[in-house]
Amino acid sequence: MKEQVRTLLRTGSLEDAELAKEDLEHLEQESNQPETTTLWRTMCRWWKEIEVLIVTGATTGKVEANNASTSNTSNAPVVDSSIAPTTQHVLCSGAPPEQR
């Protein structure tokens, strides 16, 4: 269901979006899951705004700011340079190897 929503949001025309919306409705009817029904209702409630997004590609400034702030992140761990590195290695148990 979520993949179909992504497909719908990536369409380039309102005609394609309508077809994707029909596919989404079909999935919702077959699923018989409360979460899917909620997602479908949300899509219907926001349909006019979704059409604007598809036609113009425009979103709100707040969304753009959030996208910009998260696009420069990575999954690399953050290292605090104010903490001096330690030469002592800690394994999963939490105790240094020499204390096991």
C-alpha positions in Angstrom: 0.0 0.0 0.0 2.8 2.4 0.9 4.6 1.7 -2.3 1.4 2.5 -4.3 1.2 5.9 -2.4 4.8 6.6 -3.4 4.0 5.7 -7.0 1.0 8.0 -6.9 3.1 10.9 -5.6 5.7 10.4 -8.3 3.3 10.6 -11.2 3.7 13.4 -13.6 0.1 14.1 -14.6 -3.3 14.2 -13.0 -4.4 11.4 -15.3 -1.6 9.1 -14.1 -2.4 10.1 -10.5 -6.1 9.2 -11.0 -5.1 5.7 -12.3 -2.7 5.3 -9.3 -5.5 6.4 -7.0 -7.8 3.8 -8.4 -5.1 1.1 -7.9 -4.7 2.4 -4.3 -8.5 2.2 -3.7 -8.5 -1.4 -5.1 -5.7 -2.3 -2.6 -7.6 -0.7 0.2 -10.8 -2.6 -0.5 -8.9 -5.9 -0.7 -6.8 -5.4 2.4 -9.5 -5.3 5.1 -7.0 -3.6 7.4 -7.9 -0.6 9.6 -4.5 1.0 8.9 -5.1 0.8 5.2 -8.6 2.3 5.5 -7.1 5.2 7.5 -4.4 5.8 4.9 -7.0 5.7 2.1 -9.3 8.2 3.9 -6.3 10.5 4.5 -5.4 10.3 0.8 -9.0 11.2 -0.1 -9.1 14.1 2.5 -5.8 15.5 1.1 -6.6 14.8 -2.6 -6.8 18.5 -3.7 -3.4 19.2 -2.1 -1.9 16.1 -3.7 -3.1 17.3 -7.1 -1.4 20.6 -6.5 1.8 18.8 -5.6 1.6 16.7 -8.7 0.9 19.6 -11.0 3.3 22.2 -9.5 5.8 20.1 -7.6 5.4 22.8 -4.9 5.3 22.0 -1.2 5.3 24.3 1.8 8.4 26.2 2.9 8.4 24.2 6.1 8.5 20.9 4.2 11.3 22.2 2.0 13.3 23.3 5.1 12.9 19.9 6.7 14.0 18.2 3.5 17.0 20.4 3.3 18.0 19.8 6.9 17.7 16.0 6.6 19.3 15.6 3.1 22.8 16.4 4.4 22.8 13.7 7.1 24.3 10.3 6.9 24.0 7.1 8.9 27.6 7.6 10.2 27.9 7.9 13.9 28.3 11.4 15.3 31.7 11.8 17.1 32.0 14.4 19.8 35.4 15.9 19.3 35.4 17.3 22.9 35.7 13.8 24.3 39.3 12.4 24.4 39.7 9.1 22.7 40.2 6.2 25.0 42.7 3.4 24.6 40.6 1.0 26.6 38.3 -1.3 24.5 34.9 -2.2 25.9 33.2 -5.3 24.6 29.4 -6.1 24.7 29.4 -7.0 28.4 30.6 -3.5 29.3 33.7 -4.6 31.2 37.2 -4.1 29.8 38.8 -7.3 28.5 41.3 -7.5 31.3 38.5 -7.6 33.9 36.8 -10.7 32.5 
